[in-house]
């Protein structure tokens, strides 16, 4: 089994697939934004000093901004 990283560990331009979550205490807004296992996304922007990250989910024209703490909860498989 491969080692899972979090969204927070990606660099701008990298693509990944959501594999699961680090804990069962995930904010409900993560689910409401459609960040479910199996979704493919690309990290588009990263703000400095451990700031928010911006991702774009495949087949969705909108970008999603996540706090660094939220991005660290979402585990991914790199593609």
mmCIF file of the N, C-alpha and C atoms, coordinates in Angstrom:
data_MODEL
# 
_entry.id   MODEL 
# 
loop_
_atom_site.group_PDB 
_atom_site.id 
_atom_site.type_symbol 
_atom_site.label_atom_id 
_atom_site.label_alt_id 
_atom_site.label_comp_id 
_atom_site.label_asym_id 
_atom_site.label_entity_id 
_atom_site.label_seq_id 
_atom_site.pdbx_PDB_ins_code 
_atom_site.Cartn_x 
_atom_site.Cartn_y 
_atom_site.Cartn_z 
_atom_site.occupancy 
_atom_site.B_iso_or_equiv 
_atom_site.pdbx_formal_charge 
_atom_site.auth_seq_id 
_atom_site.auth_comp_id 
_atom_site.auth_asym_id 
_atom_site.auth_atom_id 
_atom_site.pdbx_PDB_model_num 
ATOM 1   N N  . UNK A 1 1  ? 0.853   -1.186 0.000   1.00 0.00 ? 1  UNK A N  1 
ATOM 2   C CA . UNK A 1 1  ? 0.000   0.000  0.000   1.00 0.00 ? 1  UNK A CA 1 
ATOM 3   C C  . UNK A 1 1  ? 0.887   1.235  0.000   1.00 0.00 ? 1  UNK A C  1 
ATOM 4   N N  . UNK A 1 2  ? 0.492   2.244  -0.777  1.00 0.00 ? 2  UNK A N  1 
ATOM 5   C CA . UNK A 1 2  ? 1.315   3.440  -0.877  1.00 0.00 ? 2  UNK A CA 1 
ATOM 6   C C  . UNK A 1 2  ? 1.083   4.364  0.310   1.00 0.00 ? 2  UNK A C  1 
ATOM 7   N N  . UNK A 1 3  ? 2.101   5.159  0.604   1.00 0.00 ? 3  UNK A N  1 
ATOM 8   C CA . UNK A 1 3  ? 2.018   6.146  1.680   1.00 0.00 ? 3  UNK A CA 1 
ATOM 9   C C  . UNK A 1 3  ? 1.180   7.325  1.199   1.00 0.00 ? 3  UNK A C  1 
ATOM 10  N N  . UNK A 1 4  ? 0.194   7.717  1.990   1.00 0.00 ? 4  UNK A N  1 
ATOM 11  C CA . UNK A 1 4  ? -0.654  8.848  1.617   1.00 0.00 ? 4  UNK A CA 1 
ATOM 12  C C  . UNK A 1 4  ? -0.083  10.133 2.178   1.00 0.00 ? 4  UNK A C  1 
ATOM 13  N N  . UNK A 1 5  ? -0.142  11.179 1.358   1.00 0.00 ? 5  UNK A N  1 
ATOM 14  C CA . UNK A 1 5  ? 0.248   12.526 1.783   1.00 0.00 ? 5  UNK A CA 1 
ATOM 15  C C  . UNK A 1 5  ? -1.023  13.341 1.906   1.00 0.00 ? 5  UNK A C  1 
ATOM 16  N N  . UNK A 1 6  ? -0.880  14.548 2.421   1.00 0.00 ? 6  UNK A N  1 
ATOM 17  C CA . UNK A 1 6  ? -2.045  15.420 2.510   1.00 0.00 ? 6  UNK A CA 1 
ATOM 18  C C  . UNK A 1 6  ? -1.975  16.464 1.395   1.00 0.00 ? 6  UNK A C  1 
ATOM 19  N N  . UNK A 1 7  ? -3.092  17.132 1.165   1.00 0.00 ? 7  UNK A N  1 
ATOM 20  C CA . UNK A 1 7  ? -3.123  18.213 0.175   1.00 0.00 ? 7  UNK A CA 1 
ATOM 21  C C  . UNK A 1 7  ? -2.090  19.271 0.537   1.00 0.00 ? 7  UNK A C  1 
ATOM 22  N N  . UNK A 1 8  ? -1.881  19.494 1.830   1.00 0.00 ? 8  UNK A N  1 
ATOM 23  C CA . UNK A 1 8  ? -0.944  20.524 2.289   1.00 0.00 ? 8  UNK A CA 1 
ATOM 24  C C  . UNK A 1 8  ? 0.489   20.258 1.834   1.00 0.00 ? 8  UNK A C  1 
ATOM 25  N N  . UNK A 1 9  ? 0.808   19.022 1.468   1.00 0.00 ? 9  UNK A N  1 
ATOM 26  C CA . UNK A 1 9  ? 2.182   18.697 1.073   1.00 0.00 ? 9  UNK A CA 1 
ATOM 27  C C  . UNK A 1 9  ? 2.451   18.912 -0.415  1.00 0.00 ? 9  UNK A C  1 
ATOM 28  N N  . UNK A 1 10 ? 1.433   19.257 -1.193  1.00 0.00 ? 10 UNK A N  1 
ATOM 29  C CA . UNK A 1 10 ? 1.612   19.433 -2.633  1.00 0.00 ? 10 UNK A CA 1 
ATOM 30  C C  . UNK A 1 10 ? 2.176   20.805 -2.976  1.00 0.00 ? 10 UNK A C  1 
ATOM 31  N N  . UNK A 1 11 ? 2.764   20.887 -4.144  1.00 0.00 ? 11 UNK A N  1 
ATOM 32  C CA . UNK A 1 11 ? 3.249   22.152 -4.695  1.00 0.00 ? 11 UNK A CA 1 
ATOM 33  C C  . UNK A 1 11 ? 2.284   22.600 -5.788  1.00 0.00 ? 11 UNK A C  1 
ATOM 34  N N  . UNK A 1 12 ? 2.248   23.897 -6.090  1.00 0.00 ? 12 UNK A N  1 
ATOM 35  C CA . UNK A 1 12 ? 1.371   24.372 -7.168  1.00 0.00 ? 12 UNK A CA 1 
ATOM 36  C C  . UNK A 1 12 ? 1.630   23.626 -8.473  1.00 0.00 ? 12 UNK A C  1 
ATOM 37  N N  . UNK A 1 13 ? 0.534   23.231 -9.123  1.00 0.00 ? 13 UNK A N  1 
ATOM 38  C CA . UNK A 1 13 ? 0.616   22.497 -10.379 1.00 0.00 ? 13 UNK A CA 1 
ATOM 39  C C  . UNK A 1 13 ? 0.514   20.990 -10.213 1.00 0.00 ? 13 UNK A C  1 
ATOM 40  N N  . UNK A 1 14 ? 0.697   20.478 -9.006  1.00 0.00 ? 14 UNK A N  1 
ATOM 41  C CA . UNK A 1 14 ? 0.604   19.036 -8.783  1.00 0.00 ? 14 UNK A CA 1 
ATOM 42  C C  . UNK A 1 14 ? -0.851  18.592 -8.733  1.00 0.00 ? 14 UNK A C  1 
ATOM 43  N N  . UNK A 1 15 ? -1.081  17.377 -9.210  1.00 0.00 ? 15 UNK A N  1 
ATOM 44  C CA . UNK A 1 15 ? -2.415  16.795 -9.250  1.00 0.00 ? 15 UNK A CA 1 
ATOM 45  C C  . UNK A 1 15 ? -2.468  15.598 -8.328  1.00 0.00 ? 15 UNK A C  1 
ATOM 46  N N  . UNK A 1 16 ? -3.631  15.370 -7.737  1.00 0.00 ? 16 UNK A N  1 
ATOM 47  C CA . UNK A 1 16 ? -3.803  14.228 -6.851  1.00 0.00 ? 16 UNK A CA 1 
ATOM 48  C C  . UNK A 1 16 ? -5.241  13.752 -6.842  1.00 0.00 ? 16 UNK A C  1 
ATOM 49  N N  . UNK A 1 17 ? -5.456  12.604 -6.204  1.00 0.00 ? 17 UNK A N  1 
ATOM 50  C CA . UNK A 1 17 ? -6.778  12.027 -6.030  1.00 0.00 ? 17 UNK A CA 1 
ATOM 51  C C  . UNK A 1 17 ? -7.029  11.898 -4.539  1.00 0.00 ? 17 UNK A C  1 
ATOM 52  N N  . UNK A 1 18 ? -8.177  12.340 -4.074  1.00 0.00 ? 18 UNK A N  1 
ATOM 53  C CA . UNK A 1 18 ? -8.497  12.246 -2.650  1.00 0.00 ? 18 UNK A CA 1 
ATOM 54  C C  . UNK A 1 18 ? -8.667  10.780 -2.282  1.00 0.00 ? 18 UNK A C  1 
ATOM 55  N N  . UNK A 1 19 ? -7.906  10.336 -1.273  1.00 0.00 ? 19 UNK A N  1 
ATOM 56  C CA . UNK A 1 19 ? -7.923  8.935  -0.845  1.00 0.00 ? 19 UNK A CA 1 
ATOM 57  C C  . UNK A 1 19 ? -8.713  8.742  0.439   1.00 0.00 ? 19 UNK A C  1 
ATOM 58  N N  . UNK A 1 20 ? -8.849  9.776  1.237   1.00 0.00 ? 20 UNK A N  1 
ATOM 59  C CA . UNK A 1 20 ? -9.550  9.650  2.515   1.00 0.00 ? 20 UNK A CA 1 
ATOM 60  C C  . UNK A 1 20 ? -9.206  10.824 3.399   1.00 0.00 ? 20 UNK A C  1 
ATOM 61  N N  . UNK A 1 21 ? -9.374  10.619 4.708   1.00 0.00 ? 21 UNK A N  1 
ATOM 62  C CA . UNK A 1 21 ? -9.169  11.697 5.667   1.00 0.00 ? 21 UNK A CA 1 
ATOM 63  C C  . UNK A 1 21 ? -8.302  11.208 6.814   1.00 0.00 ? 21 UNK A C  1 
ATOM 64  N N  . UNK A 1 22 ? -7.558  12.122 7.391   1.00 0.00 ? 22 UNK A N  1 
ATOM 65  C CA . UNK A 1 22 ? -6.645  11.807 8.477   1.00 0.00 ? 22 UNK A CA 1 
ATOM 66  C C  . UNK A 1 22 ? -7.398  11.449 9.762   1.00 0.00 ? 22 UNK A C  1 
ATOM 67  N N  . UNK A 1 23 ? -8.617  11.950 9.931   1.00 0.00 ? 23 UNK A N  1 
ATOM 68  C CA . UNK A 1 23 ? -9.384  11.725 11.151  1.00 0.00 ? 23 UNK A CA 1 
ATOM 69  C C  . UNK A 1 23 ? -10.863 11.648 10.805  1.00 0.00 ? 23 UNK A C  1 
ATOM 70  N N  . UNK A 1 24 ? -11.670 11.218 11.742  1.00 0.00 ? 24 UNK A N  1 
ATOM 71  C CA . UNK A 1 24 ? -13.113 11.174 11.532  1.00 0.00 ? 24 UNK A CA 1 
ATOM 72  C C  . UNK A 1 24 ? -13.769 12.518 11.828  1.00 0.00 ? 24 UNK A C  1 
ATOM 73  N N  . UNK A 1 25 ? -13.015 13.449 12.410  1.00 0.00 ? 25 UNK A N  1 
ATOM 74  C CA . UNK A 1 25 ? -13.540 14.772 12.754  1.00 0.00 ? 25 UNK A CA 1 
ATOM 75  C C  . UNK A 1 25 ? -13.265 15.765 11.632  1.00 0.00 ? 25 UNK A C  1 
ATOM 76  N N  . UNK A 1 26 ? -13.923 15.554 10.506  1.00 0.00 ? 26 UNK A N  1 
ATOM 77  C CA . UNK A 1 26 ? -13.746 16.410 9.336   1.00 0.00 ? 26 UNK A CA 1 
ATOM 78  C C  . UNK A 1 26 ? -14.852 17.467 9.343   1.00 0.00 ? 26 UNK A C  1 
ATOM 79  N N  . UNK A 1 27 ? -14.509 18.740 9.135   1.00 0.00 ? 27 UNK A N  1 
ATOM 80  C CA . UNK A 1 27 ? -15.559 19.764 9.063   1.00 0.00 ? 27 UNK A CA 1 
ATOM 81  C C  . UNK A 1 27 ? -16.564 19.435 7.954   1.00 0.00 ? 27 UNK A C  1 
ATOM 82  N N  . UNK A 1 28 ? -17.829 19.619 8.228   1.00 0.00 ? 28 UNK A N  1 
ATOM 83  C CA . UNK A 1 28 ? -18.891 19.290 7.272   1.00 0.00 ? 28 UNK A CA 1 
ATOM 84  C C  . UNK A 1 28 ? -18.730 20.049 5.964   1.00 0.00 ? 28 UNK A C  1 
ATOM 85  N N  . UNK A 1 29 ? -18.104 21.234 6.007   1.00 0.00 ? 29 UNK A N  1 
ATOM 86  C CA . UNK A 1 29 ? -17.953 22.010 4.775   1.00 0.00 ? 29 UNK A CA 1 
ATOM 87  C C  . UNK A 1 29 ? -17.043 21.308 3.769   1.00 0.00 ? 29 UNK A C  1 
ATOM 88  N N  . UNK A 1 30 ? -16.144 20.445 4.236   1.00 0.00 ? 30 UNK A N  1 
ATOM 89  C CA . UNK A 1 30 ? -15.293 19.685 3.316   1.00 0.00 ? 30 UNK A CA 1 
ATOM 90  C C  . UNK A 1 30 ? -16.166 18.784 2.446   1.00 0.00 ? 30 UNK A C  1 
ATOM 91  N N  . UNK A 1 31 ? -17.137 18.115 3.047   1.00 0.00 ? 31 UNK A N  1 
ATOM 92  C CA . UNK A 1 31 ? -18.066 17.273 2.289   1.00 0.00 ? 31 UNK A CA 1 
ATOM 93  C C  . UNK A 1 31 ? -18.960 18.124 1.392   1.00 0.00 ? 31 UNK A C  1 
ATOM 94  N N  . UNK A 1 32 ? -19.438 19.243 1.918   1.00 0.00 ? 32 UNK A N  1 
ATOM 95  C CA . UNK A 1 32 ? -20.328 20.115 1.146   1.00 0.00 ? 32 UNK A CA 1 
ATOM 96  C C  . UNK A 1 32 ? -19.647 20.686 -0.090  1.00 0.00 ? 32 UNK A C  1 
ATOM 97  N N  . UNK A 1 33 ? -18.326 20.880 -0.022  1.00 0.00 ? 33 UNK A N  1 
ATOM 98  C CA . UNK A 1 33 ? -17.579 21.390 -1.180  1.00 0.00 ? 33 UNK A CA 1 
ATOM 99  C C  . UNK A 1 33 ? -17.310 20.298 -2.207  1.00 0.00 ? 33 UNK A C  1 
ATOM 100 N N  . UNK A 1 34 ? -17.686 19.055 -1.902  1.00 0.00 ? 34 UNK A N  1 
ATOM 101 C CA . UNK A 1 34 ? -17.501 17.955 -2.843  1.00 0.00 ? 34 UNK A CA 1 
ATOM 102 C C  . UNK A 1 34 ? -16.131 17.319 -2.788  1.00 0.00 ? 34 UNK A C  1 
ATOM 103 N N  . UNK A 1 35 ? -15.403 17.523 -1.700  1.00 0.00 ? 35 UNK A N  1 
ATOM 104 C CA . UNK A 1 35 ? -14.069 16.939 -1.573  1.00 0.00 ? 35 UNK A CA 1 
ATOM 105 C C  . UNK A 1 35 ? -14.186 15.530 -0.989  1.00 0.00 ? 35 UNK A C  1 
ATOM 106 N N  . UNK A 1 36 ? -14.639 14.625 -1.838  1.00 0.00 ? 36 UNK A N  1 
ATOM 107 C CA . UNK A 1 36 ? -14.915 13.246 -1.455  1.00 0.00 ? 36 UNK A CA 1 
ATOM 108 C C  . UNK A 1 36 ? -13.850 12.318 -2.022  1.00 0.00 ? 36 UNK A C  1 
ATOM 109 N N  . UNK A 1 37 ? -13.650 11.156 -1.402  1.00 0.00 ? 37 UNK A N  1 
ATOM 110 C CA . UNK A 1 37 ? -12.673 10.199 -1.945  1.00 0.00 ? 37 UNK A CA 1 
ATOM 111 C C  . UNK A 1 37 ? -12.962 9.881  -3.411  1.00 0.00 ? 37 UNK A C  1 
ATOM 112 N N  . UNK A 1 38 ? -11.890 9.830  -4.192  1.00 0.00 ? 38 UNK A N  1 
ATOM 113 C CA . UNK A 1 38 ? -11.987 9.550  -5.622  1.00 0.00 ? 38 UNK A CA 1 
ATOM 114 C C  . UNK A 1 38 ? -11.959 10.790 -6.495  1.00 0.00 ? 38 UNK A C  1 
ATOM 115 N N  . UNK A 1 39 ? -12.173 11.979 -5.916  1.00 0.00 ? 39 UNK A N  1 
ATOM 116 C CA . UNK A 1 39 ? -12.150 13.217 -6.699  1.00 0.00 ? 39 UNK A CA 1 
ATOM 117 C C  . UNK A 1 39 ? -10.709 13.571 -7.084  1.00 0.00 ? 39 UNK A C  1 
ATOM 118 N N  . UNK A 1 40 ? -10.526 13.961 -8.333  1.00 0.00 ? 40 UNK A N  1 
ATOM 119 C CA . UNK A 1 40 ? -9.220  14.368 -8.844  1.00 0.00 ? 40 UNK A CA 1 
ATOM 120 C C  . UNK A 1 40 ? -9.164  15.892 -8.819  1.00 0.00 ? 40 UNK A C  1 
ATOM 121 N N  . UNK A 1 41 ? -8.043  16.441 -8.384  1.00 0.00 ? 41 UNK A N  1 
ATOM 122 C CA . UNK A 1 41 ? -7.911  17.896 -8.267  1.00 0.00 ? 41 UNK A CA 1 
ATOM 123 C C  . UNK A 1 41 ? -6.487  18.306 -8.584  1.00 0.00 ? 41 UNK A C  1 
ATOM 124 N N  . UNK A 1 42 ? -6.303  19.607 -8.803  1.00 0.00 ? 42 UNK A N  1 
ATOM 125 C CA . UNK A 1 42 ? -4.986  20.204 -9.009  1.00 0.00 ? 42 UNK A CA 1 
ATOM 126 C C  . UNK A 1 42 ? -4.820  21.352 -8.033  1.00 0.00 ? 42 UNK A C  1 
ATOM 127 N N  . UNK A 1 43 ? -3.680  21.409 -7.370  1.00 0.00 ? 43 UNK A N  1 
ATOM 128 C CA . UNK A 1 43 ? -3.385  22.534 -6.489  1.00 0.00 ? 43 UNK A CA 1 
ATOM 129 C C  . UNK A 1 43 ? -2.911  23.678 -7.377  1.00 0.00 ? 43 UNK A C  1 
ATOM 130 N N  . UNK A 1 44 ? -3.621  24.795 -7.344  1.00 0.00 ? 44 UNK A N  1 
ATOM 131 C CA . UNK A 1 44 ? -3.308  25.906 -8.244  1.00 0.00 ? 44 UNK A CA 1 
ATOM 132 C C  . UNK A 1 44 ? -2.494  27.006 -7.583  1.00 0.00 ? 44 UNK A C  1 
ATOM 133 N N  . UNK A 1 45 ? -2.750  27.285 -6.317  1.00 0.00 ? 45 UNK A N  1 
ATOM 134 C CA . UNK A 1 45 ? -2.034  28.353 -5.614  1.00 0.00 ? 45 UNK A CA 1 
ATOM 135 C C  . UNK A 1 45 ? -1.754  27.951 -4.174  1.00 0.00 ? 45 UNK A C  1 
ATOM 136 N N  . UNK A 1 46 ? -0.669  28.488 -3.653  1.00 0.00 ? 46 UNK A N  1 
ATOM 137 C CA . UNK A 1 46 ? -0.316  28.302 -2.245  1.00 0.00 ? 46 UNK A CA 1 
ATOM 138 C C  . UNK A 1 46 ? 0.158   29.649 -1.721  1.00 0.00 ? 46 UNK A C  1 
ATOM 139 N N  . UNK A 1 47 ? -0.493  30.133 -0.687  1.00 0.00 ? 47 UNK A N  1 
ATOM 140 C CA . UNK A 1 47 ? -0.082  31.399 -0.091  1.00 0.00 ? 47 UNK A CA 1 
ATOM 141 C C  . UNK A 1 47 ? 1.057   31.160 0.894   1.00 0.00 ? 47 UNK A C  1 
ATOM 142 N N  . UNK A 1 48 ? 1.946   32.141 1.057   1.00 0.00 ? 48 UNK A N  1 
ATOM 143 C CA . UNK A 1 48 ? 3.110   31.951 1.924   1.00 0.00 ? 48 UNK A CA 1 
ATOM 144 C C  . UNK A 1 48 ? 2.749   31.892 3.407   1.00 0.00 ? 48 UNK A C  1 
ATOM 145 N N  . UNK A 1 49 ? 3.745   31.509 4.194   1.00 0.00 ? 49 UNK A N  1 
ATOM 146 C CA . UNK A 1 49 ? 3.651   31.482 5.659   1.00 0.00 ? 49 UNK A CA 1 
ATOM 147 C C  . UNK A 1 49 ? 2.545   30.553 6.146   1.00 0.00 ? 49 UNK A C  1 
ATOM 148 N N  . UNK A 1 50 ? 2.472   29.358 5.533   1.00 0.00 ? 50 UNK A N  1 
ATOM 149 C CA . UNK A 1 50 ? 1.491   28.344 5.917   1.00 0.00 ? 50 UNK A CA 1 
ATOM 150 C C  . UNK A 1 50 ? 0.052   28.858 5.751   1.00 0.00 ? 50 UNK A C  1 
ATOM 151 N N  . UNK A 1 51 ? -0.151  29.653 4.712   1.00 0.00 ? 51 UNK A N  1 
ATOM 152 C CA . UNK A 1 51 ? -1.478  30.204 4.429   1.00 0.00 ? 51 UNK A CA 1 
ATOM 153 C C  . UNK A 1 51 ? -2.343  29.208 3.682   1.00 0.00 ? 51 UNK A C  1 
ATOM 154 N N  . UNK A 1 52 ? -3.502  29.657 3.230   1.00 0.00 ? 52 UNK A N  1 
ATOM 155 C CA . UNK A 1 52 ? -4.436  28.781 2.517   1.00 0.00 ? 52 UNK A CA 1 
ATOM 156 C C  . UNK A 1 52 ? -3.865  28.263 1.192   1.00 0.00 ? 52 UNK A C  1 
ATOM 157 N N  . UNK A 1 53 ? -4.463  27.166 0.730   1.00 0.00 ? 53 UNK A N  1 
ATOM 158 C CA . UNK A 1 53 ? -4.141  26.620 -0.585  1.00 0.00 ? 53 UNK A CA 1 
ATOM 159 C C  . UNK A 1 53 ? -5.403  26.706 -1.429  1.00 0.00 ? 53 UNK A C  1 
ATOM 160 N N  . UNK A 1 54 ? -5.224  26.773 -2.719  1.00 0.00 ? 54 UNK A N  1 
ATOM 161 C CA . UNK A 1 54 ? -6.342  26.861 -3.644  1.00 0.00 ? 54 UNK A CA 1 
ATOM 162 C C  . UNK A 1 54 ? -6.268  25.652 -4.574  1.00 0.00 ? 54 UNK A C  1 
ATOM 163 N N  . UNK A 1 55 ? -7.382  24.924 -4.680  1.00 0.00 ? 55 UNK A N  1 
ATOM 164 C CA . UNK A 1 55 ? -7.413  23.747 -5.551  1.00 0.00 ? 55 UNK A CA 1 
ATOM 165 C C  . UNK A 1 55 ? -8.546  23.885 -6.554  1.00 0.00 ? 55 UNK A C  1 
ATOM 166 N N  . UNK A 1 56 ? -8.412  23.169 -7.650  1.00 0.00 ? 56 UNK A N  1 
ATOM 167 C CA . UNK A 1 56 ? -9.464  23.113 -8.666  1.00 0.00 ? 56 UNK A CA 1 
ATOM 168 C C  . UNK A 1 56 ? -9.784  21.634 -8.891  1.00 0.00 ? 56 UNK A C  1 
ATOM 169 N N  . UNK A 1 57 ? -11.040 21.266 -8.603  1.00 0.00 ? 57 UNK A N  1 
ATOM 170 C CA . UNK A 1 57 ? -11.491 19.893 -8.775  1.00 0.00 ? 57 UNK A CA 1 
ATOM 171 C C  . UNK A 1 57 ? -11.814 19.667 -10.248 1.00 0.00 ? 57 UNK A C  1 
ATOM 172 N N  . UNK A 1 58 ? -11.433 18.480 -10.750 1.00 0.00 ? 58 UNK A N  1 
ATOM 173 C CA . UNK A 1 58 ? -11.673 18.141 -12.151 1.00 0.00 ? 58 UNK A CA 1 
ATOM 174 C C  . UNK A 1 58 ? -13.167 18.268 -12.472 1.00 0.00 ? 58 UNK A C  1 
ATOM 175 N N  . UNK A 1 59 ? -13.467 18.779 -13.632 1.00 0.00 ? 59 UNK A N  1 
ATOM 176 C CA . UNK A 1 59 ? -14.830 18.978 -14.132 1.00 0.00 ? 59 UNK A CA 1 
ATOM 177 C C  . UNK A 1 59 ? -15.625 20.004 -13.314 1.00 0.00 ? 59 UNK A C  1 
ATOM 178 N N  . UNK A 1 60 ? -14.939 20.876 -12.605 1.00 0.00 ? 60 UNK A N  1 
ATOM 179 C CA . UNK A 1 60 ? -15.589 21.950 -11.862 1.00 0.00 ? 60 UNK A CA 1 
ATOM 180 C C  . UNK A 1 60 ? -14.819 23.236 -12.166 1.00 0.00 ? 60 UNK A C  1 
ATOM 181 N N  . UNK A 1 61 ? -15.460 24.229 -12.745 1.00 0.00 ? 61 UNK A N  1 
ATOM 182 C CA . UNK A 1 61 ? -14.742 25.450 -13.128 1.00 0.00 ? 61 UNK A CA 1 
ATOM 183 C C  . UNK A 1 61 ? -14.358 26.339 -11.941 1.00 0.00 ? 61 UNK A C  1 
ATOM 184 N N  . UNK A 1 62 ? -14.898 26.071 -10.767 1.00 0.00 ? 62 UNK A N  1 
ATOM 185 C CA . UNK A 1 62 ? -14.631 26.903 -9.600  1.00 0.00 ? 62 UNK A CA 1 
ATOM 186 C C  . UNK A 1 62 ? -13.405 26.427 -8.832  1.00 0.00 ? 62 UNK A C  1 
ATOM 187 N N  . UNK A 1 63 ? -12.722 27.365 -8.205  1.00 0.00 ? 63 UNK A N  1 
ATOM 188 C CA . UNK A 1 63 ? -11.601 27.029 -7.327  1.00 0.00 ? 63 UNK A CA 1 
ATOM 189 C C  . UNK A 1 63 ? -12.101 26.959 -5.892  1.00 0.00 ? 63 UNK A C  1 
ATOM 190 N N  . UNK A 1 64 ? -11.421 26.174 -5.083  1.00 0.00 ? 64 UNK A N  1 
ATOM 191 C CA . UNK A 1 64 ? -11.771 26.006 -3.675  1.00 0.00 ? 64 UNK A CA 1 
ATOM 192 C C  . UNK A 1 64 ? -10.552 26.385 -2.843  1.00 0.00 ? 64 UNK A C  1 
ATOM 193 N N  . UNK A 1 65 ? -10.749 27.261 -1.874  1.00 0.00 ? 65 UNK A N  1 
ATOM 194 C CA . UNK A 1 65 ? -9.669  27.641 -0.962  1.00 0.00 ? 65 UNK A CA 1 
ATOM 195 C C  . UNK A 1 65 ? -9.843  26.874 0.344   1.00 0.00 ? 65 UNK A C  1 
ATOM 196 N N  . UNK A 1 66 ? -8.736  26.325 0.829   1.00 0.00 ? 66 UNK A N  1 
ATOM 197 C CA . UNK A 1 66 ? -8.735  25.571 2.086   1.00 0.00 ? 66 UNK A CA 1 
ATOM 198 C C  . UNK A 1 66 ? -7.692  26.139 3.032   1.00 0.00 ? 66 UNK A C  1 
ATOM 199 N N  . UNK A 1 67 ? -8.044  26.257 4.288   1.00 0.00 ? 67 UNK A N  1 
ATOM 200 C CA . UNK A 1 67 ? -7.044  26.616 5.293   1.00 0.00 ? 67 UNK A CA 1 
ATOM 201 C C  . UNK A 1 67 ? -6.001  25.506 5.333   1.00 0.00 ? 67 UNK A C  1 
ATOM 202 N N  . UNK A 1 68 ? -4.801  25.841 5.764   1.00 0.00 ? 68 UNK A N  1 
ATOM 203 C CA . UNK A 1 68 ? -3.730  24.846 5.845   1.00 0.00 ? 68 UNK A CA 1 
ATOM 204 C C  . UNK A 1 68 ? -4.128  23.685 6.757   1.00 0.00 ? 68 UNK A C  1 
ATOM 205 N N  . UNK A 1 69 ? -4.833  23.976 7.845   1.00 0.00 ? 69 UNK A N  1 
ATOM 206 C CA . UNK A 1 69 ? -5.247  22.906 8.766   1.00 0.00 ? 69 UNK A CA 1 
ATOM 207 C C  . UNK A 1 69 ? -6.268  21.976 8.110   1.00 0.00 ? 69 UNK A C  1 
ATOM 208 N N  . UNK A 1 70 ? -7.152  22.518 7.277   1.00 0.00 ? 70 UNK A N  1 
ATOM 209 C CA . UNK A 1 70 ? -8.123  21.681 6.564   1.00 0.00 ? 70 UNK A CA 1 
ATOM 210 C C  . UNK A 1 70 ? -7.431  20.846 5.486   1.00 0.00 ? 70 UNK A C  1 
ATOM 211 N N  . UNK A 1 71 ? -6.512  21.472 4.757   1.00 0.00 ? 71 UNK A N  1 
ATOM 212 C CA . UNK A 1 71 ? -5.782  20.762 3.704   1.00 0.00 ? 71 UNK A CA 1 
ATOM 213 C C  . UNK A 1 71 ? -4.964  19.618 4.275   1.00 0.00 ? 71 UNK A C  1 
ATOM 214 N N  . UNK A 1 72 ? -4.482  19.763 5.498   1.00 0.00 ? 72 UNK A N  1 
ATOM 215 C CA . UNK A 1 72 ? -3.686  18.719 6.138   1.00 0.00 ? 72 UNK A CA 1 
ATOM 216 C C  . UNK A 1 72 ? -4.536  17.514 6.543   1.00 0.00 ? 72 UNK A C  1 
ATOM 217 N N  . UNK A 1 73 ? -5.838  17.690 6.671   1.00 0.00 ? 73 UNK A N  1 
ATOM 218 C CA . UNK A 1 73 ? -6.734  16.587 7.060   1.00 0.00 ? 73 UNK A CA 1 
ATOM 219 C C  . UNK A 1 73 ? -7.101  15.683 5.898   1.00 0.00 ? 73 UNK A C  1 
ATOM 220 N N  . UNK A 1 74 ? -6.929  16.166 4.661   1.00 0.00 ? 74 UNK A N  1 
ATOM 221 C CA . UNK A 1 74 ? -7.370  15.419 3.475   1.00 0.00 ? 74 UNK A CA 1 
ATOM 222 C C  . UNK A 1 74 ? -6.181  14.680 2.878   1.00 0.00 ? 74 UNK A C  1 
ATOM 223 N N  . UNK A 1 75 ? -6.261  13.350 2.886   1.00 0.00 ? 75 UNK A N  1 
ATOM 224 C CA . UNK A 1 75 ? -5.180  12.507 2.369   1.00 0.00 ? 75 UNK A CA 1 
ATOM 225 C C  . UNK A 1 75 ? -5.370  12.268 0.874   1.00 0.00 ? 75 UNK A C  1 
ATOM 226 N N  . UNK A 1 76 ? -4.259  12.221 0.163   1.00 0.00 ? 76 UNK A N  1 
ATOM 227 C CA . UNK A 1 76 ? -4.317  12.102 -1.289  1.00 0.00 ? 76 UNK A CA 1 
ATOM 228 C C  . UNK A 1 76 ? -3.354  11.047 -1.789  1.00 0.00 ? 76 UNK A C  1 
ATOM 229 N N  . UNK A 1 77 ? -3.594  10.613 -3.025  1.00 0.00 ? 77 UNK A N  1 
ATOM 230 C CA . UNK A 1 77 ? -2.656  9.800  -3.788  1.00 0.00 ? 77 UNK A CA 1 
ATOM 231 C C  . UNK A 1 77 ? -2.204  10.670 -4.941  1.00 0.00 ? 77 UNK A C  1 
ATOM 232 N N  . UNK A 1 78 ? -0.914  10.832 -5.113  1.00 0.00 ? 78 UNK A N  1 
ATOM 233 C CA . UNK A 1 78 ? -0.405  11.646 -6.224  1.00 0.00 ? 78 UNK A CA 1 
ATOM 234 C C  . UNK A 1 78 ? -0.643  10.941 -7.541  1.00 0.00 ? 78 UNK A C  1 
ATOM 235 N N  . UNK A 1 79 ? -0.921  11.729 -8.590  1.00 0.00 ? 79 UNK A N  1 
ATOM 236 C CA . UNK A 1 79 ? -1.095  11.144 -9.921  1.00 0.00 ? 79 UNK A CA 1 
ATOM 237 C C  . UNK A 1 79 ? -0.118  11.767 -10.877 1.00 0.00 ? 79 UNK A C  1 
# 
